Amino acid sequence: YGPTEGLPELRQALVQKLAEENGLQDVEVMVTAGANQAYTNAVLTLTDAADRCVLFAPYCMPRQNHEWNEVRQCEMR
């Protein structure tokens, strides 16, 4: 497995691309291994430990008792 936030060389190349081609400065880039990790990162970034959220079916998770249930009070319906 690589670093959680992605390979440093790839992240730096993406930061450079965003600056040169898109005019975006001072951005933070994370590269994930797949959609589930990216979605988990987004949910954990946008919610606080005391927040409650609901994930409506259909959803694609590798297992019903996902770590969101442990870190955030997410109900899966």
NUVEX-954923 format. One record per atom (N, C-alpha, C): x, y, z. Coordinates in steps of 0.02 Angstrom, whole numbers, plus 50000, padded with zeros to 5 digits. Layout:
<drenkes>
XYZ...
</drenkes>
This chain:
<drenkes>
500414994150000500005000050000500445006350000500185011449966500545017749965500295022350021500545028450022500335033250073499585034650067499255035750123498535036950124498335042750079498725048050078498545053950039498775053449966499105047949948499335047049879500085047949874500355045849818501075046549806501265053849801501775055949838501975063049838502125065749768502445061849725502615064149658501985065449617501495061049622500865061949586500485067949613500455068649678500115074249709500425080849687501095081149687501435087349666501305088749592501295083749550501155084749479500445087449469499975084949508499285087449504499225094649528499585096349582499585103249606499875107849553500405105749520500715109749468500235110549408499915105249389499425105449333498855110349350498585109849411498045114249431498255121649431498875122849449499135129749450499235132349379499545128349337499725130649269499115130849222498705125649223498155125249175497495127949200497405128049266496765130149293496795136449336497405138949347497485145049386497325144249459497335138249485497185137049556497835136949595497855140949648498455141449690498295138849760498815136749795498745134549865498205129349875498215124149833497725118749838498055112749872497635108849904497865102549932497555096949891497955092049873497725086649830497815080049867497315075749862497355068949889497165064249833497535058949825497395053849774497205047449811496615044749795496385038749830496465032549787496415026949819496465020549784495815018549751495275021849768494635020149737494075024649761493485023449734492905027749749492685027149822492705021249851492485020549921492925024649968493585024549956494025028549998493895035949987493805038049925493675045149911493025047349944492505043249939491855045049970491915045250046492265040450074492375040450147492745046650169493275048450132493655054450148493215060650146492775061050095492335066850088491845067250146491535061650164491055061550220491395063450285491975060650298492335062150360492585069350361492715072250304492925079250300492345083950312491765082350286491185086850288490765086150351490885080950391490495079950451490945080050513490645081850569490995081650633490775075450672491135073750724490995067650762490285067650791490015073450808489345073850838488795074150785488975074950721488475075450668488145068750655487535069050630487185063050608487065063750534487135058350497487005058350425486635052050406486305052250349485935046550324486185045050254486355038850242486555036550176485985032350147485695034750093485125031250064485345026050014484985020550012485105015249963484865017649895485155015849840485705011049838486375014449852486785011049888487475013149900487915007149892488525008249875488995002749863489545003049915489494998949965489994998650017490244991450022490874990650040491134983850044490824979650100490544982950151490214979350204489694983950236489174981050265488634984950294488884989250352489284986550396489514990250455490154993950438490094999050397490665002950374490945007250430491555009350425491865013350478491495019850492491065022150447490665028150461490235027050522489965021050530489545019650587489935020450652490585019250650490995019750709491245026850721491395030550668491675037250675491135042550674490635041750631490075046350626489435042250636488935045350661488305041850672487905041650607488115037450561487795036950496487315031050494486705032450476486215027150467486195025250393486205018850380486165016550311485465013750299485105016850253484415014750238484345013050166
</drenkes>
